[in-house]
């Protein structure tokens, strides 16, 4: 589905891609609902440094993009999951707690972002190196921050940069950015952005293992399995059944499935069942046992216990909310 939006230069870099969407002039501190299930807030923190907050509740978004050779982006995922498809045919996935940093070098293209869990909440810190370097040189003259050197170090082995789990110190910084009171937001963002660059200038890239990638054939099979499970979660389905039906080794299926969806096949089935149970509790008058049976649980007590662990309240309490 194409995303048609009236904003001048909306720059979103999600997993090493800069995305430009054209239209009318945009406020540098704007909160927008771009399309059903897509919200974004953009803040120009310094000249050449934009901070973007993305909140997506859908499976796909399609963008038209242009390259910007002296720009790199730092991406942080707080919730959900996003797929990154590269020209090489490889796929990488970013989940909660993951951070990435990379140059943008691609030419004009049309790009589709896919969200396996139909949700994504994250931050993009977009940096125009030539403009931002002057700002940082003035702010921290006694501790030089070389933006080009930082980006090059993270992109040493790949044009697309590095994806890694955040360190505890970086996690604290990014997590604090999501809920900042309005009166202090502008100054708070400035302090935290400088802190991020200071930390990145000393973080070692050698201790981080290269994130495993997946081939298109593997991803296509996993998505087909996910679609099948989403429609047949009531049935008793084993890994061996799926391995046979989709003609893929069980070990490969388990590894690739968790890589794409971020959960095991067993967890995926359980989430499908419980999400359907939530819907039935809200939209029908069926008894708790009837709903338990309808989503694949033969034992009402087991269903209630599992539901409470998943939702944080019993089915009866959830129905009353």
URTAKA-V981945 format. One record per residue. NEAR is the number of other C-alpha atoms within 12 Angstrom. D_FIRST is the distance of its C-alpha to the first C-alpha in Angstrom with 2 decimals. Layout:
{{NEAR & D_FIRST} {NEAR & D_FIRST}}
This chain:
{{17 & 0.00} {16 & 3.81} {27 & 6.49} {20 & 9.41} {25 & 12.60} {18 & 16.26} {23 & 18.03} {17 & 20.25} {23 & 20.02} {38 & 18.03} {43 & 19.00} {40 & 17.60} {45 & 18.99} {49 & 17.70} {46 & 19.93} {46 & 21.51} {45 & 18.61} {41 & 18.85} {38 & 15.73} {30 & 16.42} {30 & 14.48} {20 & 16.70} {14 & 18.12} {13 & 21.22} {15 & 23.69} {22 & 22.93} {16 & 25.67} {25 & 26.63} {22 & 26.90} {21 & 23.85} {21 & 22.23} {25 & 18.82} {21 & 16.27} {24 & 13.21} {21 & 10.83} {19 & 11.58} {22 & 12.56} {27 & 12.66} {25 & 16.12} {29 & 17.96} {31 & 21.62} {32 & 23.00} {35 & 26.73} {31 & 28.69} {28 & 31.51} {31 & 33.47} {21 & 33.18} {27 & 30.78} {35 & 29.61} {38 & 26.54} {42 & 25.76} {37 & 22.25} {39 & 21.54} {36 & 18.11} {33 & 17.47} {34 & 14.25} {27 & 14.12} {25 & 10.96} {23 & 10.20} {28 & 7.43} {32 & 6.51} {24 & 6.11} {29 & 9.27} {28 & 11.77} {29 & 15.13} {26 & 18.86} {24 & 21.81} {27 & 24.58} {23 & 27.55} {25 & 29.66} {37 & 27.15} {47 & 26.80} {47 & 25.10} {47 & 26.29} {45 & 23.74} {46 & 24.78} {39 & 23.19} {33 & 24.83} {28 & 22.89} {32 & 20.24} {40 & 19.00} {43 & 16.68} {39 & 16.35} {35 & 17.30} {29 & 17.09} {26 & 19.76} {19 & 20.64} {15 & 23.60} {16 & 21.54} {21 & 22.51} {29 & 20.51} {43 & 21.74} {41 & 21.03} {45 & 21.90} {37 & 23.25} {30 & 25.47} {31 & 28.26} {35 & 26.79} {41 & 27.08} {45 & 26.17} {44 & 27.47} {42 & 26.86} {40 & 26.97} {37 & 24.05} {27 & 25.02} {26 & 22.03} {18 & 21.62} {19 & 18.68} {20 & 15.57} {24 & 11.81} {33 & 11.20} {25 & 8.92} {38 & 10.66} {34 & 11.33} {36 & 13.50} {36 & 15.83} {33 & 17.42} {23 & 14.40} {31 & 16.26} {36 & 17.36} {36 & 19.97} {39 & 21.42} {42 & 23.00} {42 & 22.53} {48 & 25.75} {46 & 25.12} {43 & 28.38} {33 & 29.42} {33 & 32.54} {21 & 34.73} {21 & 34.45} {31 & 34.42} {29 & 37.40} {21 & 39.72} {26 & 38.83} {33 & 39.49} {20 & 42.68} {16 & 44.01} {21 & 43.07} {18 & 44.37} {13 & 46.90} {10 & 49.10} {17 & 46.38} {22 & 44.42} {30 & 40.70} {25 & 39.56} {38 & 35.75} {30 & 35.67} {21 & 37.92} {33 & 35.81} {37 & 32.60} {27 & 34.57} {26 & 36.16} {35 & 32.92} {26 & 31.59} {19 & 34.88} {16 & 33.75} {22 & 30.17} {25 & 28.22} {36 & 25.46} {33 & 27.94} {38 & 28.91} {36 & 27.32} {35 & 29.94} {28 & 31.01} {34 & 32.11} {25 & 35.85} {15 & 37.42} {20 & 38.12} {30 & 34.60} {25 & 33.24} {19 & 35.51} {31 & 34.35} {35 & 30.59} {25 & 31.10} {21 & 33.24} {33 & 30.58} {29 & 28.35} {14 & 30.95} {17 & 33.07} {13 & 34.99} {13 & 34.14} {9 & 37.70} {13 & 37.78} {22 & 34.14} {23 & 34.59} {19 & 37.74} {23 & 36.56} {32 & 33.49} {27 & 35.84} {22 & 38.20} {29 & 35.61} {38 & 33.85} {31 & 37.28} {24 & 38.05} {34 & 34.93} {36 & 35.98} {25 & 39.55} {23 & 38.59} {31 & 36.31} {23 & 39.22} {22 & 41.36} {22 & 39.01} {17 & 39.83} {27 & 37.12} {14 & 39.56} {11 & 39.56} {19 & 35.85} {12 & 35.00} {19 & 32.22} {22 & 29.11} {20 & 28.64} {24 & 25.75} {29 & 24.36} {23 & 23.80} {22 & 20.75} {19 & 22.91} {29 & 23.85} {34 & 20.37} {22 & 19.19} {27 & 22.30} {36 & 21.91} {28 & 18.39} {23 & 19.88} {36 & 22.77} {35 & 20.74} {21 & 18.93} {22 & 22.42} {29 & 24.03} {25 & 21.56} {18 & 22.72} {22 & 26.33} {31 & 27.41} {25 & 30.41} {21 & 31.98} {19 & 34.25} {24 & 32.43} {19 & 34.10} {26 & 33.04} {19 & 35.30} {18 & 33.57} {29 & 30.16} {22 & 31.83} {15 & 33.40} {18 & 30.52} {23 & 28.03} {20 & 30.78} {26 & 30.54} {21 & 33.45} {21 & 33.53} {17 & 34.04} {24 & 31.07} {36 & 28.85} {31 & 30.07} {24 & 29.70} {34 & 26.19} {37 & 24.93} {32 & 26.26} {31 & 24.89} {42 & 21.27} {38 & 21.51} {31 & 24.45} {25 & 26.60} {22 & 28.82} {36 & 28.11} {23 & 30.73} {21 & 29.15} {30 & 25.71} {32 & 27.39} {31 & 29.35} {29 & 26.37} {30 & 24.68} {33 & 28.00} {36 & 28.63} {24 & 25.26} {27 & 25.84} {40 & 29.38} {34 & 28.23} {20 & 26.24} {26 & 29.29} {29 & 31.63} {21 & 29.78} {15 & 29.10} {15 & 32.18} {15 & 35.96} {20 & 36.47} {19 & 38.99} {31 & 38.18} {24 & 39.66} {21 & 37.69} {34 & 34.42} {32 & 35.67} {26 & 36.41} {27 & 33.11} {34 & 31.16} {27 & 33.59} {28 & 36.49} {19 & 39.94} {18 & 41.70} {22 & 41.10} {17 & 42.64} {19 & 40.50} {31 & 37.36} {29 & 38.59} {20 & 39.46} {25 & 36.14} {33 & 34.20} {20 & 36.32} {16 & 35.76} {22 & 31.98} {21 & 31.64} {14 & 34.88} {18 & 36.50} {26 & 37.79} {36 & 35.95} {26 & 38.47} {17 & 37.92} {23 & 34.13} {22 & 34.54} {13 & 36.72} {11 & 34.36}}
